[in-house]
Amino acid sequence: MATDADIRAGVRVPDTKPAREATELVRESTSELIYHHSRRVYFFGSLQGRNRGLSFDPELLYIGAMFHDLGLNEKFHTSGRRFEVDGADEARRFLQAHGLPEDSVRRVWTAIALHTTPGIPEFMEPEVALVTAGVEYDVLGIGYADIPASEREDVVSLHPRPGFKKRILAAFADGVRHKPETTFGNVKADVLQHCVPGFRRGDFVRTILDSPWAE
């Protein structure tokens, strides 16, 4: 079986106690789909960081990538909060328990919380920018040609993506269908509109016009 040492670009998963425990936690608490996706996000985010000439902390990027979809888990279905925030809070507790500095904790929290908010993370710290870059690469194919085919194939060989497009949409829908109000103004409203019969997305203009203000 391939290992991360087989990635020809030389990207490695950090060999630290927090990174190892993050791997175990995500592997045990999420589906195989989310586990492989999260690992690809780390690899693709790292490769995009190389392409952009960014200096980043691999451990922070790895933990951000591994926790970024943790908020889709069933335990958070009734939290009433955006799944991104649930995942970010879990990462914060995890990092604080490992004694990481608060600035590192903040970077990872922000990276996870903003990973579905395009147009902002790219202007923030490298770890924040690259979690989003990895997600956008793996889910949306943004910047697909930026990574050589040989390196892309190495990552997918290590972490396959059979039927990924439809399976990840189903996972997104299952993760937020119980709290549809949290999708107002964000990309998960598109998911519910496609995947959940009867879902009606919020309307920003209607919300303004129907507010209690007279004018």
ZIHU-V884108 format. One record per residue. N is the residue number from 1. NEAR is the number of other C-alpha atoms within 8 Angstrom. Layout:
N&NEAR ; N&NEAR
//
This chain:
1&3 ; 2&7 ; 3&7 ; 4&9 ; 5&9 ; 6&8 ; 7&12 ; 8&9 ; 9&6 ; 10&7 ; 11&11 ; 12&7 ; 13&9 ; 14&8 ; 15&6 ; 16&7 ; 17&6 ; 18&10 ; 19&13 ; 20&9 ; 21&8 ; 22&11 ; 23&9 ; 24&8 ; 25&8 ; 26&12 ; 27&10 ; 28&6 ; 29&7 ; 30&10 ; 31&7 ; 32&7 ; 33&10 ; 34&9 ; 35&12 ; 36&11 ; 37&11 ; 38&13 ; 39&12 ; 40&13 ; 41&15 ; 42&14 ; 43&11 ; 44&14 ; 45&16 ; 46&13 ; 47&11 ; 48&13 ; 49&13 ; 50&8 ; 51&8 ; 52&6 ; 53&6 ; 54&8 ; 55&6 ; 56&8 ; 57&7 ; 58&9 ; 59&11 ; 60&11 ; 61&17 ; 62&13 ; 63&13 ; 64&15 ; 65&14 ; 66&15 ; 67&16 ; 68&15 ; 69&11 ; 70&13 ; 71&14 ; 72&14 ; 73&10 ; 74&6 ; 75&5 ; 76&10 ; 77&13 ; 78&7 ; 79&7 ; 80&7 ; 81&8 ; 82&8 ; 83&13 ; 84&14 ; 85&11 ; 86&13 ; 87&16 ; 88&17 ; 89&9 ; 90&10 ; 91&14 ; 92&12 ; 93&8 ; 94&8 ; 95&11 ; 96&11 ; 97&7 ; 98&7 ; 99&6 ; 100&9 ; 101&7 ; 102&7 ; 103&6 ; 104&9 ; 105&13 ; 106&9 ; 107&12 ; 108&17 ; 109&13 ; 110&10 ; 111&17 ; 112&17 ; 113&12 ; 114&13 ; 115&14 ; 116&9 ; 117&9 ; 118&8 ; 119&6 ; 120&8 ; 121&14 ; 122&12 ; 123&7 ; 124&8 ; 125&9 ; 126&11 ; 127&14 ; 128&18 ; 129&13 ; 130&14 ; 131&17 ; 132&16 ; 133&13 ; 134&17 ; 135&12 ; 136&10 ; 137&14 ; 138&11 ; 139&7 ; 140&7 ; 141&8 ; 142&6 ; 143&7 ; 144&7 ; 145&6 ; 146&7 ; 147&10 ; 148&7 ; 149&7 ; 150&7 ; 151&11 ; 152&10 ; 153&8 ; 154&11 ; 155&13 ; 156&10 ; 157&8 ; 158&10 ; 159&10 ; 160&8 ; 161&9 ; 162&4 ; 163&6 ; 164&8 ; 165&7 ; 166&7 ; 167&9 ; 168&9 ; 169&10 ; 170&9 ; 171&9 ; 172&11 ; 173&13 ; 174&9 ; 175&13 ; 176&14 ; 177&10 ; 178&8 ; 179&12 ; 180&10 ; 181&6 ; 182&9 ; 183&13 ; 184&10 ; 185&7 ; 186&8 ; 187&9 ; 188&10 ; 189&12 ; 190&7 ; 191&11 ; 192&12 ; 193&11 ; 194&7 ; 195&9 ; 196&9 ; 197&6 ; 198&4 ; 199&7 ; 200&5 ; 201&8 ; 202&8 ; 203&7 ; 204&7 ; 205&6 ; 206&7 ; 207&9 ; 208&7 ; 209&6 ; 210&6 ; 211&6 ; 212&4 ; 213&4 ; 214&3 ; 215&2
//
